[in-house]
Amino acid sequence: MTLLNLQSIAPHARANERRHRSNINSIVRARTVVRHRQAKTLPKKKF
């Protein structure tokens, strides 16, 4: 969905697109950090 939205953006909004992409990357990074934090706090499962 985001890829289609980025493709439909006008060429003059390239800077906004770049900023939007960096925001998405930061959000994904924050999510992974939270996931790792939760994995540390949760008891390890023995397989």
Secondary structure, DSSP 8 states (H G I E B T S, - for coil): -HHHHHHHS-GGGHHHHHHHHHHHHHHHHHHHHHHHHHHHHS-----
